[in-house]
Amino acid sequence: MTTDDAGFDLLADRTLTSLVAALDREDGVEAELSMGVLTISFDAGGAAFVVNSHRAAGQIWLAADRAAWHFDPVDGGARWVATKPPREELHAALSAALSRRLGRAVELRTTG
């Protein structure tokens, strides 16, 4: 985990920006990133999903459908892994939540 704030912000921003790019390729969702907070809204309505960087904890947090995950950076921030079992990777957890909400398979892939 990165110990300085600027380093963490760089890692988290890179990840959130990557998620926006992946979400922009998905039908039925709208992704908006502002100040470290990614809001995912749905054409069909319903509560938005929120993915945000949390500098104080050194984590990325995901809130989706009444569930919440906290992810720690691993592999130098190349991946973010949940702190609690089953220790899902961020992209996999978000893909699964989106799949449940949209009623179809969604697979967000990590980039760069």
C-alpha positions in Angstrom: 0.0 0.0 0.0 1.2 3.5 -0.8 1.8 5.6 2.3 1.8 9.1 0.8 -1.4 10.8 -0.2 -0.3 11.8 -3.7 0.7 8.3 -4.5 -2.6 6.9 -3.3 -4.5 9.5 -5.2 -2.7 8.6 -8.4 -3.4 4.9 -8.0 -7.0 5.4 -7.1 -7.6 7.9 -9.9 -6.1 5.6 -12.4 -8.4 2.8 -11.3 -11.5 4.9 -11.2 -10.7 6.4 -14.6 -10.3 2.8 -15.9 -13.7 1.9 -14.5 -15.3 4.9 -16.3 -13.8 3.8 -19.6 -15.1 0.2 -19.1 -18.6 1.4 -18.0 -18.8 3.8 -21.0 -18.9 0.6 -23.2 -21.9 -0.9 -21.3 -25.5 -0.3 -22.3 -28.0 0.8 -19.7 -25.5 2.6 -17.3 -24.2 6.1 -17.0 -20.8 6.7 -15.2 -19.8 10.0 -13.8 -16.5 10.6 -12.0 -16.0 13.7 -9.9 -13.4 14.4 -7.2 -12.7 10.7 -6.5 -16.3 9.7 -6.5 -17.6 7.5 -9.3 -21.4 7.4 -9.5 -23.1 4.8 -11.7 -26.7 5.4 -12.5 -29.0 3.2 -14.5 -31.3 4.0 -17.4 -34.0 1.8 -15.8 -33.8 3.8 -12.6 -33.1 2.5 -9.1 -30.4 3.5 -6.6 -27.0 4.4 -8.0 -23.9 2.5 -7.3 -21.0 4.5 -5.8 -17.3 3.8 -6.0 -15.0 6.2 -4.2 -11.4 6.6 -3.2 -11.0 6.9 0.6 -7.5 8.4 1.2 -7.7 8.2 5.0 -8.2 4.5 4.8 -6.0 4.0 1.8 -8.8 2.1 0.1 -11.4 2.2 -2.6 -15.0 1.7 -1.4 -18.0 0.3 -3.3 -21.6 0.7 -2.3 -24.1 -1.3 -4.4 -27.6 -2.7 -3.8 -27.4 -2.4 0.0 -23.9 -4.0 0.2 -20.5 -2.4 0.8 -17.0 -3.4 0.1 -13.6 -2.0 1.0 -10.7 -2.7 -1.3 -6.9 -2.5 -0.5 -4.4 -2.0 -3.3 -2.2 -5.0 -4.1 0.5 -5.5 -6.7 1.4 -1.8 -6.5 -2.2 -0.7 -7.1 -2.6 -2.9 -10.2 -5.5 -4.7 -8.4 -7.7 -3.8 -5.5 -8.8 -6.7 -3.3 -11.7 -6.7 -0.8 -10.6 -6.7 2.9 -13.2 -9.3 3.8 -13.9 -12.8 2.5 -14.4 -13.9 -0.2 -11.7 -11.2 -1.0 -13.0 -10.4 -4.4 -11.2 -8.1 -6.8 -12.8 -4.7 -7.4 -13.6 -5.2 -11.0 -15.1 -8.7 -10.3 -17.2 -7.5 -7.5 -18.5 -4.5 -9.5 -19.1 -6.8 -12.5 -21.2 -9.2 -10.4 -23.2 -6.4 -8.9 -23.9 -4.9 -12.3 -24.8 -8.3 -13.7 -27.4 -8.7 -11.0 -28.8 -5.3 -11.5 -28.9 -5.4 -15.3 -30.0 -9.0 -15.6 -27.2 -9.9 -18.0 -23.6 -10.8 -17.8 -21.2 -7.8 -17.4 -17.5 -8.3 -17.2 -15.4 -5.2 -16.5 -11.8 -5.7 -17.3 -8.8 -4.0 -15.8 -6.9 -1.8 -18.2 -3.5 -0.3 -18.2 
